[in-house]
């Protein structure tokens, strides 16, 4: 089993405003580095971050550049999956850079669903499948064919669901979201 982590951090962040959402500070740490640091502690074969404009310190991560972020999250997933496949991955743990509160224990629960190439597990708030998610190698062709802004949603409908608290799956879409999370979750 060779599981690669794929952290997506290349979105255009249109709802966020003019700044780089992934570099925006959350409790004095850039937003994208919260997830990166949590994931860096897990026993994964490789760590790939798909990014387009962030100059963050991605120590311990291999950078996959997305020069066309306007083509949507699907393109980022396709680029990252191709890089993971080239690195010899047999599965991908897909995570989002704008989800800073997913605990290591939840990522570990997703990883525990690995059962070979057919593995497919998604996070759930008790209602819907969503990232983070685990994809076995059988799904790589479908992931590499993705384009647009729907990402891998169509695939996640077939996934085993791993529930966690909705607060763990909070994501940042706008500057207001970031401020609300700062007030709600951090000192």
N, C-alpha and C positions, 0 to 999 in steps of 0.2 A: 504494500500500500504506500503510495507516494502522493500525499495530498498537498496541493499548492493553495495558498491563500491568494485571493484576487480581491484587492481593495479598490473600489471605484471612486475616483476623486477628480474626474475630468468634466463634469457637467458645466453647462453655461450659467447656471444659477440665475436665470432670468428673473425669477420672483424675489431673489435676494437683493438685487440692485447692482450698482456699479462695481462693488468690491469683489474680491476673491473669497467666496464663502468658505472654502476649505481652509484658508489662511486666517479667517476672522477669529479673534480670540474668544475662547470660552474658558473662564477662570484662569486667565493668563497663559493658556496653551492654545495654539491653533486648533480649530475644530477638527480637522482631518487627522491630527496626531493623537487624539483621544482613542479613536478606534485602532490606529496603527500600533500604538503602544500596548493596548490590550491584546491584540492579535500577535504581536511580536513575542509574547510570553508563551504562546502555544507551541507544541511540538509539531511543526509543519515542515515539509521538505523544502518548500520555497515560498517566498512572499513577493508578490508582484503588485505594484500600485500603478493603476492607469491614471495618468494626470496630463493636463495640457498646459497649465500656466503657473502652477504653484512652485515656488522656490523653497519649499519647506525642507527641513532636514529629515529625509526619509531613510535614516540609518537602519540598516538591516533589511532594506527592501530593494528589489530590482525595479527600476522605473521603466514603464512602458508608456511611451508618448502617444497621446491621441492628438494629432494635428487637425482633426475635424470634429470637434466637440458638438458642432451644430447639427451633426447627423444623428444625435441622440444617444441615449444610454446603451442601446443595442450595439452600436459600433464599439463602444468601450468594452462591453462584455466580449464581443467577437475578438477584438485585439488581445485582450487579456487571456482569453481561452487559447488562442493560437500560441501565445507565449508560454502558457502553462503546459500545453501539449508538447511544445518544442523542448521544454525542460524535463520531460518525462513524467508528467503528472498522470496519475490514474484517477484522480478526483480533484474537484475544486471546491473550496469553501469561499463562497461569494459574499462579500461584505460591502457596506456603503460608508464612505467617508463622512457623511453627514448624519450618522447615527452614533453619537458619542457614548451612549450609556448601555450598550449591549455588554453584559458582563462575560468574563472568560468562561464562567460556568455554563452559560447558554451556548457559546461556541463549542465547548466540549460536548454538550449534549447533542448538538448537530453532528459533530464528528463521530459520535458513538453510533450513528445510524449508517455508517459506511458498511456496506455488505458486498462490495464489488462494483463492477461497471454499471449495473442497473440502479445503483443507489440514487435516491432523490428525496431530500428532506428540506422542508422550509420552516421558517419561524411562523408563529401565529400569535395573535393577541386574543385568541379565543374565537375569532370571527373569520379572519381572512388569512390566506397564505401570503407570505412576504419575505423579503430578505431580512437577515442573512439566510443563505441556503447552501446546501451541499449537493453537488452534481457529480455522479460517477461518470466515467469516460464514455459510456454509451450516449450521453447527452451532449458531448463536445461538438459534434457536427451541427446540431440544432443551435447551440450557443454561438458557434462561429457564423451561422447564417443570419443572426439577428441584426436588425437595423431599426431605426426609429426610436420613439420614446416609450414604447411599451415594455422594453426590456424583456425579461424572461417570465413575465406574468403568465403567459399561456402554458408554460411548462410547469409552473408551480401549482397549477390546479390538479396536477397528478401526484403531488408530493405527499409524503408522510409529514404530518404536522407536529412540530415541537413547540408547545406553548410556553410562553413566558409572560411576565407582567407587561402590560401596555407601556408603562413608563420606560422599560428597557428598550422598546422599539421606537421611542420618540426620535423623530428626525427633524432636521432644520431645512425649511424651504425658504423662509424669509428672515430679514433682520429682526422682525418682531418675534418670530419663533425663537431665535437665538437669545434675545433678551428675556423672553419668558422662561426658557430653560435655565438660563443663568440664575434668575430669581428663584425658581422652583427647586432646583436640584443641587445647586452648589452654594457653598458658604459665601 
